[in-house]
Amino acid sequence: MRLRRIALFTLAFVTSIGLIWIFTPPLIIPPKKPAGAVFVYVLNLGLHSELVLPHSQGGLILYAYGDWNYFALNQQKLSDGLAALLIPTQGTIGKRKFRNIDHLQQIAVEKNANLLSLRVAESQAIELAKSLEERFMRNISTRIENTQTGLTLVQDDQDYTILSNSNHELVAWLEELGCQVKGFVMLSNFRVKQNIPNYHNYNS
């Protein structure tokens, strides 16, 4: 009986620690002294996260990754959600242009999204934006406009899976910007170490 109580206590303790670890927001650690620093933004939408970079022609450009049927085509029945979670499905990459930070903040408020700011090296932000644009253009023949999200989307060469979802993709993009991400990544509940207030201009 005593061994059973110990086993149950141990199981409960390990489960509690596991749940705390899973639901503790992952921490984004920006580079300490980025060269020619520019602002980039992470848009937390609950289950989904998106990255906003400076645009080469002015303004800002948002990139997002997701499941083609669920995210691009708005096929969001239970069966579509389960398929996106449980089996590899067609991935999609989408983008959207913003005039300035005020426009981005307006959309964040409308979507009840949490907007995070961080500073990275300008050269890395430019290189990532170029890489994502090339990736987007690779399947431009599949382009669609999603009026619900305001995104233009194309099919992606990468499959969407539960272990390669929008938030995992965001982490990969952040790492290309010289950031570290610590913690369990599944939901869009990121936070930033020494976060920069959202009202700063992205190119200040």
N, C-alpha and C positions, 0 to 999 in steps of 0.2 A: 504493500500500500504506500509505504514511504517512497519507494523507488518510482512508483507511478506519479505521485505528486511532484517529485523532482523532475521527472520527464515532462510533465504537463507545464510546469513552471518554466523549464528550459525552452520548450516549444513556444510558449507565449512570449517569452523574452526575445527569442530570436525573431519571431514574427513581428513583434513591435519594432525592433531595431530595423528590420527589413522594410517595414512600411514607412518608418520615419525617413529612411534613406531614399526610398523611391519618391516620396512626396515632398522632400526638401528641395526647394528650387535650385536648379543647377546654377553655378556662379560663373559668369563671364569675367575673365581677368584681361583687360586690355593691355597692350604693350606700354611699358613705362614711359619711354621717351620716343614716341614715333616721329620720324623725320617728316617735316612739312605736314604736320598733323591736320587731318580733316575729320569732320563728324560723319559717322554712319549711325544708322538707327536699326533697332530690332523692334518689330511690331508683334506683341504677344496677343493672340486672338483666342486664348483659352486652350484649344486642342492643337492649334496651328500657329506657326510663327513665320515671319517674313523678314527679309533684309532690305534695307534702303541705303543706297549708295549715292554719292555725288554723280551727276550726269555730265558727260564731257561737253555737252552743248548748253549747260546751265540747268538749274533745277535739280531734281532728285529722281532716281530711278529705283523702283521696287522690283525685287525678284522673289519668286515663291515657287515651292516644289510641292507636288501632291499626287494623288491618284487621279487618273484621267476621267474615269466615269464619275466619281464622287465630286472631285474638285473642279474639273473643267466643264463637265456636261450637266452638273447639278442632279445627277441620279443618286439620290440620297435615301433610298429605302433601306430598311434594316439589312436586307441581303447584300446591298451594295457596300454598306459599312463593314459588314462581316467579311466580305470578299477582300476589301482593302486591307483589313487587319490580318487575315489568316492565310492568304495565299499571295504569291507575287502577281501584281497586276501592272497594267500599262501606266508608266509614270508620265507626269506632265511638268513643264516649267512655264511659269507665267511671269508677265512683267506689267508695270504700270508707271506712267510718268507723273510727277508732281511738279507744280510750278515753283514751289519754295517750301520752306519748313512750315509756314503757316498753313498752307494747303494740306500738308501731311498731317499736321496736328488736328485740323478740322476733320479729316477722314477718320483719324484715330478716335476722336470723340464720338463721331457718328456710329462707329462700330463698337464702341465701348471697349476699346483695346488699350492695353498698357504699352506705352511707347518708351523705349529705353535708348539712351544716347551714349556713345563712346567715341573716343578719338583713336585713329589709326594712322599709319603712314600713308601719305597721298599716293605714292607710287604703287603700294599694294592694293589700295582701293581702285585705282585706275586699271591695274592688271586683272583684278577679279571681275570688274565690270566688263572688261573686254572679253574675258574667258566665258562669262555667262551669256554675253550677247552672241558669241560664236556658237555656243551650245544651243541657244534659242533658235538661231538662224538655220541650224543643221536640218531641222524638220519643219521649215517654214510653210511647206505645202499643207501641213495639217492645222494651220492657224485657225483659231476661233476667237470670238469676242464673247466674254461672259458679262452680261449686263448686270447681274446680281453683285458681282465682286469688283467690276470695273477693270478686270484683268484681260489681257490678250494672252492666250495660251497655245502651246504647241505640244505634241507628243514628244517625250524624252526617250533617249536610248536606254536609260536606266530604269529598271523595274522598281515599283513601289512595294515595300514590304513593311511589316510592323517594326523591323529592326533597321529599316532605311526609310523613315518617314520624313515629313517636312522639318521636324526639329533636329533629327540627325543630320539632315542635309545642311541646315543652318549652322550646326557646329562645324561641319567641314568647311563651310565658307568663312566662318569666323577664324578658324585656324589658318586659313590662307591670308587673313588680315593680320596675322601675328598675335592673335588672342589665344588664351587658354580657356578651356571650359571644364570645370570640376563639378562632379556630382552625377547622379543618375538622370539620363535624358530620355524622356518619353513624352511628357506634356509640354505645352508652351507656357512655362512658368519661370522663365529665366530672370535672373537679376544680375546687376552689374556691380563689380567692386569699384568703389569711388566713382559712382555714376555722375555724369555731367548733366546739369539741369537742361530740360528739353527746350527752354526758350532761347538757348544759344543758337546763333546762325551756324549752319554746318560748315562753312568755309572760313570761320573766324579763327 
